Amino acid sequence: MKRLLLIIALIFVGLYLNAQEDNCNQISGNWKSEKDAIAGVENTSFKTSDSVKPDENSWMSSAHFYSCDDEFGYLIIKSDNKTFIHQEVPKAIWVALKDARSIGGYYNFYIKNKYKLEKKGSSSPVL
């Protein structure tokens, strides 16, 4: 009997954890502002979630990557004054950013003004 209860409990835990992963695919993408988008991404469970803290000489305080499919994802860059969000960033770009000698320099050259956050079903950026 105890074994049966344990098996049932493990099944429920597995179902709960699986439901948490599915949360990622339910992002609406219809944000009213960049601030709403950042909060929406940061409060969602993703298949892949990774971060890096640049050295103290960088203008960045942190960089975070969130992905549903482990191929493309959201990139959130934080500085002391502002937070930036990008979408559809290839994971290869994230890996290169983490490995760059200058994370801020890599961001400025390869990411800034690219991968702009856009409303779903529209080509207009979220302001």
Secondary structure, 3 states (H helix, E strand, C coil): CHHHHHHHHHHHHHHHHHHHHHHHHHCCCCCCCHHHHHHHHHCCCCCEEEEECCCCCCCEEEEEEEECCCCEEEEEEEECCCEEEEEEEEHHHHHHHHHCCCHHHHHHHHHCCCCECECCCCCCECC
